[in-house]
Amino acid sequence: MKTQSQKMWSIVRKERKLRTLLLVGAICLAVAAVLGFMGHSRHQQEQKILSETQGNLQTYDKLQKIAEEEGKRAVQRGFFEKKSFASFEDVIPFIAYLEKLLSPIDPEAQITIKSPEGQIYLDHFADYAVHFKLIPGKKELLMKALEQLYDSRFIVKNLSFTMLYSPMEESEKNEFQEMLMSLRLYLK
C-alpha cells in the first residue's frame, strides 16, 4: 500500500493541476468543517433561547392566570361583602323598596312581578317589570334612585331599560315621558 500511495503522491507533486485540485478540496473540507461547527453551535444557541422563551411564556401564562383568579376573587369578596342574595320572603317586600325609590319620581309607578311564584322558587330569581312616568325636572331624582338601587344590599340585575320621550321641535333637548325597566332579584 505504501508503494501505491507513494506513487500517487509523486504524481500529484509533478502535476500542478492535481496539486491545485487537492489544495482546493482540502480548503473546501476545512471550510465545510468550520461552517458545520458554526451551524451546530448556532443551532444549539437557538434551541437554548427557544426553550428559555417557552419557559418564560409558560411562566407568564401561569402568572397571568394567577393574577386573573386573584382579581376575580378580590372582586367577588368585595362584591359579596356588600351584597347578598335575597331570601324567598323578600320577593314581595322588594316591591315596597322599589316603590319607595320611585315615589319621589312618580307616586303612581307600576311595579309587577313577571315571574310566576313556582318558577321563582325553582330559578332562584324574581323578575320585576317597572313602569313609571318621569315628571320634568326629576331627572336628578331618577339618577339618585338608580344609584340607590345599585347600592342596595341585594344582588339586582337590570335586564332592560327603555326610555320613551317626545321630541321637541324648538329646543335641542327632548323630554322624557315614561321609563320601562326589567329587574332581576337573585335569591338564595
MARMAR-833319 format. One line per 10 residues: their letters; for each residue z, y, x of N, C-alpha, C. Coordinates in steps of 0.02 Angstrom, whole numbers, plus 50000, padded with zeros to 5 digits. Last residue first. Layout:
<atoms>
a	Z Y X Z Y X Z Y X; ...
</atoms>
This chain:
<atoms>
klylrlsmlm	52364 51658 45921 52389 51602 45963 52361 51537 45940; 52215 51761 45895 52279 51731 45875 52299 51676 45924; 52131 51916 45904 52140 51848 45930 52211 51823 45917; 52033 52005 45797 52102 51998 45821 52112 51926 45842; 51890 52100 45799 51915 52031 45803 51985 52033 45834; 51800 52214 45694 51851 52200 45745 51872 52127 45742; 51670 52316 45659 51693 52246 45651 51740 52232 45709; 51645 52470 45575 51667 52432 45633 51683 52361 45613; 51563 52614 45528 51573 52543 45512 51591 52507 45577; 51577 52778 45469 51584 52732 45525 51596 52662 45498
eqfenkesee	51488 52922 45409 51525 52860 45399 51526 52819 45463; 51444 53048 45461 51467 53040 45393 51512 52980 45386; 51425 53170 45585 51439 53101 45569 51467 53097 45498; 51299 53286 45608 51365 53275 45579 51372 53201 45561; 51224 53340 45759 51220 53302 45698 51291 53289 45673; 51175 53491 45838 51224 53438 45828 51211 53404 45761; 51086 53594 45836 51070 53538 45880 51116 53479 45867; 51043 53661 45675 51083 53657 45735 51064 53595 45776; 50947 53644 45573 50955 53708 45605 50995 53704 45670; 50952 53511 45527 50889 53541 45548 50899 53603 45590
mpsylmtfsl	51049 53371 45561 51049 53442 45542 50986 53474 45569; 51057 53207 45500 51029 53254 45548 51030 53325 45520; 51203 53121 45470 51149 53158 45438 51122 53208 45488; 51251 52953 45519 51254 53026 45523 51196 53057 45486; 51349 52815 45550 51297 52843 45507 51304 52919 45508; 51384 52705 45676 51398 52772 45651 51337 52795 45611; 51458 52552 45710 51400 52586 45684 51421 52654 45657; 51502 52424 45810 51523 52492 45794 51460 52530 45773; 51564 52259 45829 51510 52305 45815 51539 52372 45795; 51678 52202 45890 51616 52164 45885 51555 52208 45871
nkvifrsdyl	51805 52236 45991 51761 52271 45945 51694 52235 45945; 51950 52139 45999 51883 52149 46025 51842 52184 45971; 52118 52133 46049 52070 52151 45997 52003 52164 46030; 52272 52074 46075 52205 52069 46103 52155 52078 46046; 52406 52192 46044 52367 52132 46029 52299 52133 46065; 52461 52313 46069 52491 52256 46105 52452 52192 46093; 52335 52442 46096 52383 52404 46055 52407 52343 46093; 52240 52516 46161 52305 52509 46194 52355 52469 46153; 52136 52517 46068 52126 52483 46132 52193 52470 46167; 52198 52595 45971 52178 52526 45954 52168 52486 46018
qelakmllek	52209 52714 46039 52270 52679 46020 52256 52606 46002; 52072 52744 46049 52112 52734 46110 52176 52696 46095; 52041 52762 45916 52008 52708 45953 52046 52693 46017; 52121 52875 45891 52134 52813 45855 52102 52754 45891; 52061 52969 45975 52130 52951 45986 52147 52885 45952; 51935 52978 45914 51940 52955 45984 52012 52933 46000; 51975 53029 45790 51941 52964 45794 51947 52936 45865; 52026 53152 45825 52072 53103 45797 52041 53033 45800; 51908 53212 45866 51961 53201 45916 52011 53149 45891; 51841 53223 45744 51815 53179 45796 51868 53163 45849
kgpilkfhva	51865 53303 45638 51914 53250 45651 51890 53202 45706; 51767 53391 45602 51824 53418 45639 51876 53365 45656; 51722 53316 45447 51705 53359 45504 51768 53389 45536; 51781 53152 45419 51782 53221 45397 51766 53265 45457; 51706 53003 45405 51732 53049 45455 51725 53120 45429; 51752 52860 45315 51712 52921 45319 51746 52968 45368; 51749 52684 45353 51783 52747 45338 51735 52805 45346; 51777 52517 45362 51728 52565 45338 51766 52629 45320; 51792 52367 45445 51823 52432 45436 51769 52482 45419; 51826 52199 45438 51774 52249 45426 51809 52314 45409
ydafhdlyiq	51889 52079 45553 51902 52132 45505 51840 52176 45499; 51925 51912 45591 51878 51966 45593 51892 52015 45537; 52040 51823 45687 52026 51851 45621 51979 51910 45631; 52059 51667 45773 52044 51738 45772 52029 51759 45701; 52070 51529 45773 52119 51568 45810 52097 51640 45820; 51995 51441 45698 51962 51477 45752 52010 51516 45797; 52088 51388 45603 52051 51344 45648 52023 51381 45708; 52139 51500 45537 52186 51452 45566 52151 51407 45616; 52022 51558 45492 52064 51595 45539 52111 51547 45575; 51979 51465 45399 51941 51473 45461 51981 51510 45513
gepskitiqa	52069 51484 45294 52067 51420 45329 52031 51424 45396; 52035 51618 45257 52102 51601 45283 52102 51535 45321; 51878 51687 45314 51919 51650 45264 51983 51626 45296; 51853 51850 45383 51860 51778 45395 51900 51746 45338; 51862 51984 45351 51799 51949 45338 51806 51874 45343; 51974 52088 45276 51970 52030 45321 51906 51992 45303; 51948 52265 45269 51949 52198 45238 51946 52145 45292; 51974 52429 45233 51985 52379 45285 51991 52311 45250; 51920 52587 45205 51918 52519 45177 51923 52469 45235; 52006 52742 45192 51968 52694 45232 51974 52624 45202
epdipsllke	52061 52855 45134 52032 52804 45090 51991 52753 45128; 52097 52946 45231 52151 52910 45196 52125 52854 45150; 52027 52964 45381 52005 52953 45311 52060 52913 45276; 52108 53013 45486 52036 53025 45485 52009 53019 45414; 52239 52975 45465 52225 53046 45478 52151 53062 45474; 52216 52833 45442 52235 52877 45387 52227 52951 45403; 52193 52750 45551 52136 52785 45521 52155 52833 45466; 52317 52697 45589 52275 52730 45639 52222 52774 45606; 52360 52641 45468 52400 52694 45499 52358 52732 45550; 52262 52544 45451 52266 52598 45403 52306 52657 45432
lyaifpivde	52294 52460 45559 52230 52495 45558 52231 52553 45509; 52420 52417 45514 52415 52452 45578 52349 52491 45580; 52383 52350 45398 52426 52410 45393 52424 52451 45457; 52314 52246 45458 52278 52292 45413 52318 52356 45406; 52414 52179 45521 52367 52215 45563 52324 52263 45521; 52481 52109 45421 52510 52172 45445 52463 52212 45490; 52390 51996 45413 52394 52045 45358 52426 52110 45382; 52413 51934 45541 52346 51948 45516 52347 52002 45462; 52536 51893 45586 52517 51963 45600 52448 51981 45572; 52552 51759 45566 52587 51803 45519 52568 51876 45529
fsafskkeff	52491 51703 45676 52457 51698 45611 52488 51745 45560; 52512 51822 45811 52528 51760 45776 52492 51761 45709; 52404 51880 45944 52442 51890 45883 52460 51823 45852; 52423 51876 46119 52390 51850 46059 52435 51863 45999; 52448 52030 46209 52466 51962 46191 52425 51941 46130; 52455 52145 46349 52427 52120 46286 52451 52049 46273; 52516 52171 46469 52515 52224 46418 52494 52197 46350; 52504 52055 46538 52569 52086 46539 52573 52139 46484; 52370 52024 46525 52417 51987 46483 52489 52012 46488; 52317 52115 46620 52296 52117 46551 52347 52083 46506
grqvarkgee	52377 52078 46740 52387 52146 46714 52370 52150 46641; 52329 51946 46746 52401 51959 46747 52415 52028 46718; 52191 51970 46746 52221 51933 46692 52297 51944 46689; 52179 52041 46867 52159 52072 46804 52192 52037 46745; 52224 51942 46955 52260 52006 46951 52243 52042 46886; 52129 51843 46935 52199 51829 46920 52238 51894 46912; 52015 51910 46979 52019 51887 46909 52091 51875 46889; 52051 51927 47114 52039 51985 47071 52044 51967 46998; 52057 51794 47153 52118 51835 47156 52110 51897 47113; 51923 51758 47136 51975 51724 47097 52040 51765 47096
eaikqlkdyt	51864 51846 47229 51846 51850 47158 51900 51817 47115; 51924 51800 47349 51934 51869 47327 51918 51878 47253; 51876 51669 47353 51948 51681 47350 51962 51751 47324; 51738 51695 47363 51764 51659 47304 51839 51671 47297; 51738 51760 47488 51714 51796 47428 51740 51762 47365; 51783 51659 47572 51823 51719 47564 51803 51759 47502; 51675 51568 47556 51744 51549 47537 51788 51610 47526; 51569 51646 47607 51568 51623 47537 51638 51603 47513; 51615 51662 47740 51605 51721 47697 51605 51701 47623; 51611 51530 47782 51675 51565 47781 51671 51626 47736
qlngqtesli	51473 51509 47771 51519 51468 47731 51587 51502 47726; 51429 51603 47865 51409 51609 47795 51455 51569 47749; 51485 51551 47983 51506 51617 47959 51488 51627 47886; 51414 51429 47989 51487 51429 47983 51513 51495 47957; 51286 51481 48006 51301 51442 47946 51376 51437 47935; 51304 51544 48130 51285 51583 48071 51301 51545 48007; 51331 51434 48212 51381 51486 48204 51368 51528 48142; 51208 51366 48199 51269 51334 48175 51326 51385 48166; 51124 51463 48257 51114 51442 48187 51176 51409 48159; 51173 51468 48388 51176 51528 48346 51169 51510 48272
kqeqqhrshg	51141 51335 48425 51211 51359 48428 51219 51420 48383; 51003 51335 48411 51043 51290 48371 51116 51311 48369; 50971 51431 48508 50954 51443 48438 50995 51399 48392; 51015 51364 48624 51046 51427 48605 51033 51443 48531; 50927 51254 48622 50999 51243 48617 51036 51306 48596; 50806 51322 48639 50817 51284 48577 50892 51270 48567; 50826 51370 48769 50818 51418 48714 50831 51383 48646; 50828 51250 48839 50888 51291 48839 50885 51343 48782; 50695 51207 48812 50752 51166 48792 50816 51208 48788; 50621 51311 48870 50615 51297 48799 50674 51257 48773
mfglvaaval	50659 51294 49005 50674 51357 48970 50671 51347 48894; 50607 51165 49029 50678 51178 49037 50699 51241 48999; 50471 51191 49006 50506 51142 48966 50581 51152 48969; 50445 51285 49107 50438 51304 49037 50474 51255 48990; 50467 51201 49220 50508 51262 49210 50505 51284 49137; 50368 51103 49197 50439 51084 49202 50484 51144 49189; 50253 51181 49201 50269 51144 49140 50343 51124 49140; 50260 51225 49333 50264 51274 49279 50283 51240 49214; 50245 51101 49399 50305 51141 49410 50315 51192 49353; 50118 51063 49352 50177 51021 49338 50241 51060 49346
ciagvllltr	50043 51168 49407 50046 51159 49334 50105 51116 49314; 50061 51141 49543 50086 51205 49515 50092 51199 49439; 49998 51018 49549 50069 51022 49566 50099 51086 49537; 49867 51057 49515 49903 51008 49474 49978 51011 49486; 49839 51141 49623 49840 51169 49555 49877 51121 49508; 49842 51045 49726 49889 51101 49726 49895 51133 49656; 49737 50963 49687 49804 50935 49692 49857 50990 49691; 49631 51057 49697 49646 51024 49633 49716 50995 49632; 49637 51084 49833 49647 51137 49784 49666 51108 49717; 49608 50957 49886 49671 50990 49902 49687 51045 49851
lkrekrvisw	49480 50939 49832 49534 50894 49811 49602 50924 49827; 49413 51040 49898 49415 51040 49825 49472 50995 49800; 49421 51001 50033 49454 51062 50011 49462 51064 49935; 49445 50850 50109 49409 50884 50055 49449 50943 50028; 49541 50809 50203 49474 50827 50225 49437 50868 50172; 49652 50779 50129 49657 50829 50181 49588 50853 50204; 49604 50677 50048 49625 50740 50017 49630 50794 50069; 49586 50578 50143 49527 50603 50106 49544 50671 50075; 49719 50556 50183 49671 50580 50233 49608 50608 50199; 49769 50505 50065 49795 50567 50091 49748 50596 50143
mkqsqtkm	49700 50387 50053 49690 50439 50001 49713 50507 50028; 49748 50321 50164 49677 50333 50159 49664 50390 50108; 49882 50311 50132 49863 50349 50192 49789 50366 50190; 49874 50230 50023 49899 50298 50012 49882 50341 50073; 49826 50114 50086 49786 50146 50034 49809 50218 50023; 49929 50085 50175 49863 50098 50201 49819 50133 50149; 50033 50058 50097 50036 50117 50139 49966 50134 50165; 50000 49941 50040 50000 50000 50000 50000 50063 50042
</atoms>
